[in-house]
Amino acid sequence: MRKLFAVVKREYIQRVRTKFFVVATILGPLLMVGFTVVPALMFGIKSGGPTRIAIVDQTGKMYARVEQELVSDRSRANPTRKPPSQTQPGFSSTNQTDREPDVSFVVEEVRLNGRPLDAVRQELDARVSRKELDGFVILPPNLLNGEQPEFSARNTADLFTRSKVENSINRALRSQRMVENGIDEKRVEKMSEPITLSTTGAGGKESKGESSFFLVFGLGLLIYMSVLLYGQFVLGAVIEEKETRIAEILFSSMRSFPLMMGKLIGVSLVALTQLSIWAIAFLSLSAWLAGSSFTVPHIPPLVFVYFVIFFLMGYFIYATVYAVVGSMVTTTQEGGQLALPIVLLLVMGFYLSFNIIRSPSSSLAFWASMFPFFAPITMLVRIVTETPPLWQILLSLGIGIATAVGLIWLASRIYRVGMLMTGKKATIPEVMRWVRQA
């Protein structure tokens, strides 16, 4: 046991003292904020002026409604919109909000005045070519009877503008059809107001399952990201002695199993230390930004306990997979390629969760929660939806822990025999022979 602790201490201190660990620990939260905040800020950047749209209304009754929809669609969320009198004469516009790109419009009505439609279309095409307009819409005479409108634009790849124009025409068309059929729009809107279900659990207490649901999938994502980030560290630690050629000396003083166990625990503690620092930083930042309004979702404390236990179990199971792979190969590049299909088992657990959450007591749910590579996700899904008997939870944990220990034992036997292997990856028959011979 003393030798095991010595290996754990060496692996942990050696990596925590490096500059890379300090830099990565500091940059981790910054990158996390960057991936969440920067895209939102970039979405709010104004890319040029408002989109200039001309409308040719052959129905004689739709322009005002379409123009109002284009103008008021975004102004509902932006009460500071300028009135039409403050814009260019003959135009109306909307201002861009801070959350979506390219949402402002300048709308102009073009009348036929006895001219052929083709001549007006050629004139508008010329204005688009001269960049006086960004596009134009032609509303056909039988629009109310199903005839399709036409939209022409200089930038046909701008799906945001096309979607906005299409939705505005649809809303205006629906409103006009209601008026012509004698239907009160306000009454229809009032009768179409949605309801919100009040969910109650056992005992009639109000329960919101969203927090527990997202907690489970957050755990799966956390395990997945942890394996991707730190799996290579475990792989490199196992291969380290192969590259430095000092394993022969180590094996003369200790067995391969405590050596492998010490390496796995030491490197995993480094990962858990970094994750803990990031978690504390994230919670502290969230509490500081939210101030007094910061509230923790109502989740039973026991769920958090299960969260930690199954996270640790899932992490060590997949970390030992990297240890097994590392004992079979000679370089980290080979190990990464070989371990990827196994790590994809975690993704399969996500897909199974959608079926399990609908029927957490089914046979599929039971066996999926017993399979150690799925259990970190599937068993938690069962716990937060319809808690299974305690013996099933303990059995799942026992199988998971036994799997992790068995994988470490397997890796240690492969590692000891394959230490002198150089030049190529071991084949499956060779690995099986090493396990029997060790």
C-alpha positions as CSV (number, residue, x, y, z in Angstrom):
1,M,0.0,0.0,0.0
2,R,2.9,2.3,0.7
3,K,4.2,1.8,-2.8
4,L,0.8,2.5,-4.2
5,F,0.6,5.8,-2.4
6,A,4.1,6.7,-3.5
7,V,3.1,6.2,-7.2
8,V,-0.1,8.3,-6.6
9,K,1.9,11.1,-5.0
10,R,4.5,11.1,-7.7
11,E,2.0,11.2,-10.5
12,Y,-0.1,13.9,-8.8
13,I,2.6,16.3,-7.7
14,Q,4.6,15.9,-10.9
15,R,1.7,17.2,-13.0
16,V,0.2,19.7,-10.6
17,R,3.5,21.6,-10.4
18,T,3.8,22.1,-14.1
19,K,3.2,25.4,-15.8
20,F,0.8,23.7,-18.2
21,F,-1.5,22.8,-15.3
22,V,-1.6,26.3,-13.9
23,V,-2.1,27.9,-17.4
24,A,-4.8,25.4,-18.3
25,T,-6.6,25.9,-15.0
26,I,-6.7,29.6,-15.5
27,L,-7.6,29.5,-19.2
28,G,-10.3,26.8,-18.8
29,P,-13.0,29.2,-17.3
30,L,-12.0,31.9,-19.7
31,L,-12.5,29.6,-22.7
32,M,-15.8,28.4,-21.2
33,V,-17.0,32.0,-20.9
34,G,-15.7,32.7,-24.4
35,F,-17.6,29.9,-26.0
36,T,-20.8,31.1,-24.3
37,V,-20.6,34.9,-24.3
38,V,-18.7,35.6,-27.5
39,P,-21.2,33.9,-29.8
40,A,-24.0,36.0,-28.3
41,L,-22.0,39.2,-28.7
42,M,-21.1,38.3,-32.2
43,F,-24.8,37.7,-33.0
44,G,-25.5,41.2,-31.9
45,I,-22.9,42.9,-34.1
46,K,-24.5,45.0,-36.8
47,S,-23.4,43.9,-40.2
48,G,-24.1,46.9,-42.3
49,G,-27.3,49.1,-42.4
50,P,-30.9,48.0,-42.6
51,T,-32.2,45.7,-45.3
52,R,-33.9,47.8,-48.0
53,I,-37.0,46.0,-49.4
54,A,-39.5,47.3,-52.0
55,I,-43.0,45.8,-52.2
56,V,-45.2,45.7,-55.3
57,D,-48.7,45.1,-54.0
58,Q,-51.0,44.0,-56.9
59,T,-53.8,43.1,-54.4
60,G,-54.2,46.8,-53.4
61,K,-54.8,45.8,-49.8
62,M,-51.8,43.9,-48.4
63,Y,-48.9,46.4,-48.4
64,A,-49.9,48.1,-45.1
65,R,-50.2,44.8,-43.3
66,V,-46.9,43.4,-44.6
67,E,-45.1,46.6,-43.9
68,Q,-46.5,46.7,-40.4
69,E,-45.4,43.1,-39.8
70,L,-41.9,43.8,-41.0
71,V,-41.7,46.9,-38.8
72,S,-43.4,45.7,-35.7
73,D,-42.0,42.1,-35.6
74,R,-38.8,43.1,-33.9
75,S,-40.1,46.4,-32.3
76,R,-42.3,44.3,-29.9
77,A,-39.0,43.4,-28.1
78,N,-37.5,46.9,-28.7
79,P,-39.7,49.8,-27.5
80,T,-37.2,52.4,-28.5
81,R,-38.0,51.9,-32.2
82,K,-38.0,55.2,-34.2
83,P,-41.3,56.2,-35.6
84,P,-41.7,56.3,-39.4
85,S,-41.5,60.1,-39.4
86,Q,-37.9,60.0,-38.4
87,T,-36.8,57.8,-41.3
88,Q,-36.4,58.7,-44.9
89,P,-39.4,60.1,-46.7
90,G,-41.6,57.3,-48.1
91,F,-39.9,54.6,-46.1
92,S,-40.5,52.9,-42.7
93,S,-37.9,51.0,-40.8
94,T,-37.1,48.9,-37.7
95,N,-34.0,49.0,-35.5
96,Q,-31.9,46.0,-34.9
97,T,-32.1,44.2,-31.6
98,D,-29.0,43.1,-29.7
99,R,-29.6,39.4,-30.0
100,E,-30.2,38.6,-33.7
101,P,-28.3,39.5,-36.8
102,D,-29.8,41.5,-39.7
103,V,-33.2,42.2,-38.3
104,S,-33.8,45.8,-39.4
105,F,-35.7,46.7,-42.5
106,V,-36.4,49.7,-44.6
107,V,-39.7,49.1,-46.6
108,E,-40.8,51.0,-49.7
109,E,-44.0,50.7,-51.7
110,V,-43.7,50.6,-55.4
111,R,-47.0,51.2,-57.4
112,L,-47.6,50.0,-60.9
113,N,-49.5,53.1,-62.0
114,G,-50.6,51.4,-65.2
115,R,-47.2,50.1,-66.1
116,P,-46.6,46.5,-67.1
117,L,-45.3,44.2,-64.3
118,D,-42.3,43.2,-66.4
119,A,-41.2,46.8,-66.8
120,V,-41.5,47.4,-63.0
121,R,-39.6,44.2,-62.3
122,Q,-36.8,45.3,-64.7
123,E,-36.6,48.7,-63.0
124,L,-36.4,47.0,-59.5
125,D,-33.7,44.6,-60.8
126,A,-31.7,47.6,-62.0
127,R,-32.0,49.2,-58.6
128,V,-30.9,46.0,-56.9
129,S,-27.9,45.9,-59.3
130,R,-27.0,49.5,-58.4
131,K,-27.3,48.5,-54.7
132,E,-30.1,51.0,-54.1
133,L,-32.2,48.0,-52.9
134,D,-31.4,44.7,-51.3
135,G,-34.4,43.0,-52.7
136,F,-38.1,43.3,-53.6
137,V,-41.3,41.5,-53.1
138,I,-44.1,41.1,-55.7
139,L,-47.5,40.3,-54.2
140,P,-49.7,38.7,-56.9
141,P,-53.4,39.8,-57.4
142,N,-54.7,36.4,-56.2
143,L,-52.5,36.2,-53.2
144,L,-55.5,35.7,-50.9
145,N,-56.6,32.7,-53.0
146,G,-53.3,30.9,-52.9
147,E,-51.2,32.5,-55.5
148,Q,-47.5,32.5,-54.4
149,P,-45.6,35.8,-53.9
150,E,-42.2,36.4,-55.4
151,F,-39.1,37.5,-53.6
152,S,-35.9,38.6,-55.4
153,A,-32.7,39.6,-53.6
154,R,-29.2,40.4,-54.3
155,N,-27.9,38.0,-51.6
156,T,-29.9,34.8,-52.1
157,A,-27.9,33.1,-49.4
158,D,-29.3,35.4,-46.7
159,L,-31.7,33.0,-45.1
160,F,-32.4,35.3,-42.2
161,T,-34.0,38.0,-44.4
162,R,-35.9,35.5,-46.5
163,S,-37.4,33.8,-43.4
164,K,-38.3,37.2,-41.9
165,V,-40.1,38.4,-45.1
166,E,-41.8,35.0,-45.6
167,N,-43.1,35.0,-42.0
168,S,-44.3,38.6,-42.2
169,I,-46.3,37.9,-45.4
170,N,-47.9,34.8,-43.8
171,R,-49.0,36.8,-40.8
172,A,-50.3,39.6,-42.9
173,L,-52.1,37.2,-45.1
174,R,-53.7,35.4,-42.2
175,S,-54.9,38.7,-40.7
176,Q,-56.4,39.9,-44.0
177,R,-58.2,36.6,-44.5
178,M,-59.8,37.0,-41.1
179,V,-61.0,40.5,-41.8
180,E,-62.6,39.4,-45.1
181,N,-64.4,36.6,-43.4
182,G,-65.7,38.7,-40.6
183,I,-63.5,37.2,-37.9
184,D,-62.3,39.4,-35.0
185,E,-58.5,39.1,-34.9
186,K,-58.2,40.1,-31.2
187,R,-60.7,37.5,-30.2
188,V,-58.9,34.8,-32.1
189,E,-55.6,35.8,-30.5
190,K,-57.2,35.7,-27.1
191,M,-58.7,32.3,-27.7
192,S,-55.4,31.1,-29.0
193,E,-53.4,32.0,-25.8
194,P,-51.4,29.0,-24.7
195,I,-51.6,27.4,-21.3
196,T,-48.8,26.3,-18.9
197,L,-49.1,22.9,-17.2
198,S,-48.4,22.8,-13.5
199,T,-46.6,19.6,-12.8
200,T,-47.0,17.9,-9.5
201,G,-45.2,14.9,-8.1
202,A,-45.9,12.4,-5.3
203,G,-48.0,13.9,-2.6
204,G,-49.4,16.7,-4.8
205,K,-46.3,18.9,-4.4
206,E,-45.3,21.0,-7.4
207,S,-42.3,19.5,-9.1
208,K,-40.3,20.8,-12.0
209,G,-38.4,17.9,-13.6
210,E,-36.4,20.1,-16.0
211,S,-33.7,20.8,-13.4
212,S,-33.2,17.1,-12.7
213,F,-33.4,16.3,-16.4
214,F,-30.7,18.8,-17.4
215,L,-28.6,17.7,-14.4
216,V,-28.4,14.2,-15.8
217,F,-27.5,15.3,-19.2
218,G,-25.1,17.8,-17.8
219,L,-23.4,14.9,-16.0
220,G,-23.1,12.9,-19.2
221,L,-21.6,15.9,-21.0
222,L,-19.2,16.5,-18.1
223,I,-18.0,12.9,-18.2
224,Y,-17.7,13.1,-22.0
225,M,-15.6,16.3,-21.9
226,S,-13.5,15.0,-19.0
227,V,-12.7,11.8,-20.9
228,L,-11.8,13.8,-24.0
229,L,-9.7,16.3,-22.1
230,Y,-7.9,13.9,-19.6
231,G,-8.1,10.6,-21.3
232,Q,-4.9,11.4,-23.2
233,F,-3.2,12.2,-19.9
234,V,-4.0,8.7,-18.6
235,L,-2.9,7.2,-21.9
236,G,0.4,9.2,-21.8
237,A,1.1,8.2,-18.2
238,V,0.7,4.5,-19.0
239,I,2.9,4.8,-22.1
240,E,5.5,7.0,-20.3
241,E,7.6,4.2,-18.9
242,K,7.5,2.4,-22.3
243,E,9.1,5.5,-23.9
244,T,11.6,6.1,-21.1
245,R,12.5,2.4,-20.7
246,I,12.6,2.5,-16.9
247,A,9.7,0.1,-16.3
248,E,12.1,-2.8,-15.8
249,I,13.4,-1.1,-12.7
250,L,10.0,-0.4,-11.4
251,F,8.8,-3.9,-11.9
252,S,11.8,-5.2,-9.9
253,S,10.5,-3.3,-6.8
254,M,6.7,-3.5,-7.2
255,R,4.0,-5.4,-9.0
256,S,2.3,-4.1,-12.1
257,F,-1.2,-3.9,-10.6
258,P,-0.3,-1.2,-7.9
259,L,1.8,0.6,-10.4
260,M,-1.1,0.8,-12.9
261,M,-3.5,1.7,-10.1
262,G,-1.3,4.4,-8.7
263,K,-0.8,6.0,-12.1
264,L,-4.6,5.9,-12.8
265,I,-5.5,7.4,-9.4
266,G,-2.7,10.0,-9.5
267,V,-3.6,11.3,-13.0
268,S,-7.3,11.2,-12.2
269,L,-6.8,13.3,-9.1
270,V,-5.1,15.9,-11.2
271,A,-8.2,16.0,-13.5
272,L,-10.6,16.1,-10.6
273,T,-8.6,18.9,-9.0
274,Q,-8.8,21.0,-12.1
275,L,-12.5,20.2,-12.6
276,S,-13.2,21.2,-8.9
277,I,-11.4,24.5,-9.4
278,W,-13.5,25.2,-12.5
279,A,-16.7,24.2,-10.8
280,I,-16.0,26.5,-7.8
281,A,-15.1,29.4,-10.1
282,F,-18.2,28.9,-12.2
283,L,-20.6,28.8,-9.2
284,S,-18.9,31.8,-7.6
285,L,-19.2,33.8,-10.9
286,S,-22.8,32.8,-11.3
287,A,-23.7,33.8,-7.8
288,W,-21.8,37.1,-8.2
289,L,-23.5,38.0,-11.5
290,A,-27.0,37.0,-10.4
291,G,-26.7,38.7,-7.0
292,S,-29.6,38.2,-4.7
293,S,-31.7,36.6,-7.5
294,F,-29.4,33.6,-7.7
295,T,-31.3,30.5,-6.7
296,V,-30.4,26.9,-6.7
297,P,-32.9,24.6,-8.5
298,H,-35.0,22.5,-6.1
299,I,-33.3,19.2,-6.4
300,P,-33.2,16.7,-3.5
301,P,-29.8,16.6,-1.8
302,L,-29.6,12.8,-2.4
303,V,-29.6,13.4,-6.2
304,F,-26.4,15.5,-5.8
305,V,-24.8,12.6,-3.9
306,Y,-25.7,10.2,-6.7
307,F,-24.5,12.8,-9.2
308,V,-21.0,12.8,-7.6
309,I,-20.9,9.0,-7.1
310,F,-21.9,8.1,-10.7
311,F,-19.7,10.8,-12.1
312,L,-16.6,9.4,-10.3
313,M,-17.6,5.8,-11.4
314,G,-18.1,6.8,-15.0
315,Y,-14.9,8.8,-15.1
316,F,-12.8,6.0,-13.7
317,I,-14.4,3.4,-16.0
318,Y,-13.5,5.3,-19.1
319,A,-10.2,6.3,-17.7
320,T,-9.3,2.6,-17.2
321,V,-10.3,2.0,-20.8
322,Y,-7.5,4.5,-21.8
323,A,-5.2,2.6,-19.4
324,V,-6.0,-0.7,-21.1
325,V,-5.4,0.8,-24.5
326,G,-2.2,2.5,-23.3
327,S,-0.8,-0.9,-22.2
328,M,-1.4,-2.3,-25.7
329,V,0.2,0.4,-27.8
330,T,3.5,2.2,-28.0
331,T,2.5,5.8,-28.8
332,T,-0.3,8.1,-27.7
333,Q,-1.4,8.7,-31.3
334,E,-2.1,5.0,-31.7
335,G,-3.9,4.9,-28.4
336,G,-6.2,7.8,-29.2
337,Q,-7.4,6.1,-32.4
338,L,-7.9,2.8,-30.6
339,A,-9.9,4.2,-27.7
340,L,-12.2,6.4,-29.7
341,P,-14.8,3.6,-30.6
342,I,-14.9,2.6,-26.9
343,V,-15.6,6.1,-25.7
344,L,-18.5,6.3,-28.2
345,L,-20.3,3.9,-25.8
346,L,-21.0,7.0,-23.7
347,V,-22.8,8.6,-26.6
348,M,-25.0,5.5,-26.9
349,G,-26.0,6.1,-23.3
350,F,-27.4,9.5,-24.3
351,Y,-29.6,7.9,-27.0
352,L,-30.8,5.2,-24.7
353,S,-31.8,7.9,-22.1
354,F,-34.5,9.2,-24.3
355,N,-36.3,5.8,-24.2
356,I,-35.5,5.2,-20.6
357,I,-36.9,8.6,-19.4
358,R,-40.3,7.6,-20.8
359,S,-40.3,4.1,-19.2
360,P,-37.8,4.1,-16.3
361,S,-39.1,0.8,-14.9
362,S,-38.9,-1.2,-18.2
363,S,-36.6,-4.1,-18.9
364,L,-34.5,-1.9,-21.2
365,A,-34.1,0.6,-18.5
366,F,-33.0,-2.0,-16.0
367,W,-30.4,-3.7,-18.2
368,A,-29.1,-0.5,-19.6
369,S,-28.5,0.9,-16.0
370,M,-26.6,-2.3,-15.1
371,F,-24.3,-2.1,-18.1
372,P,-21.3,-0.3,-16.7
373,F,-20.5,1.8,-19.7
374,F,-24.1,3.1,-19.8
375,A,-24.8,3.2,-16.1
376,P,-23.4,6.7,-15.3
377,I,-26.1,8.2,-17.5
378,T,-29.0,5.7,-17.6
379,M,-29.1,5.0,-13.9
380,L,-29.2,8.7,-13.1
381,V,-32.1,9.1,-15.5
382,R,-34.0,6.4,-13.6
383,I,-33.2,8.1,-10.3
384,V,-34.5,11.5,-11.3
385,T,-37.6,10.2,-13.1
386,E,-38.8,7.2,-11.0
387,T,-36.3,6.2,-8.4
388,P,-35.6,2.4,-8.6
389,P,-35.2,0.2,-5.5
390,L,-32.0,0.8,-3.6
391,W,-30.7,-2.7,-4.4
392,Q,-30.7,-1.8,-8.1
393,I,-28.7,1.4,-7.5
394,L,-26.2,-0.5,-5.3
395,L,-25.9,-3.3,-7.8
396,S,-25.2,-0.8,-10.6
397,L,-22.5,0.8,-8.5
398,G,-21.0,-2.5,-7.6
399,I,-20.8,-3.7,-11.2
400,G,-19.3,-0.3,-12.3
401,I,-16.6,-0.4,-9.6
402,A,-15.9,-4.1,-10.3
403,T,-15.5,-3.2,-14.0
404,A,-13.1,-0.4,-13.3
405,V,-11.0,-2.7,-11.0
406,G,-11.1,-5.5,-13.5
407,L,-10.0,-3.2,-16.3
408,I,-7.1,-2.0,-14.2
409,W,-6.1,-5.7,-13.5
410,L,-6.3,-6.5,-17.2
411,A,-4.3,-3.4,-18.1
412,S,-1.6,-4.3,-15.6
413,R,-1.2,-7.8,-17.0
414,I,-1.0,-6.6,-20.6
415,Y,1.3,-3.8,-19.5
416,R,3.8,-6.0,-17.8
417,V,4.2,-8.4,-20.7
418,G,3.9,-5.8,-23.5
419,M,6.5,-3.5,-21.9
420,L,9.3,-4.6,-24.2
421,M,7.1,-4.5,-27.3
422,T,8.3,-1.9,-29.8
423,G,7.5,-1.0,-33.4
424,K,3.8,-2.0,-33.7
425,K,0.5,-2.3,-32.0
426,A,-0.4,-5.6,-30.4
427,T,-3.0,-7.8,-32.0
428,I,-6.0,-9.2,-30.1
429,P,-4.6,-12.8,-30.1
430,E,-1.3,-11.5,-28.8
431,V,-3.1,-9.5,-26.0
432,M,-5.1,-12.6,-25.0
433,R,-1.9,-14.6,-24.9
434,W,-0.2,-12.0,-22.7
435,V,-3.2,-12.1,-20.2
436,R,-2.9,-15.8,-19.8
437,Q,0.9,-15.8,-19.5
438,A,1.3,-13.0,-17.1
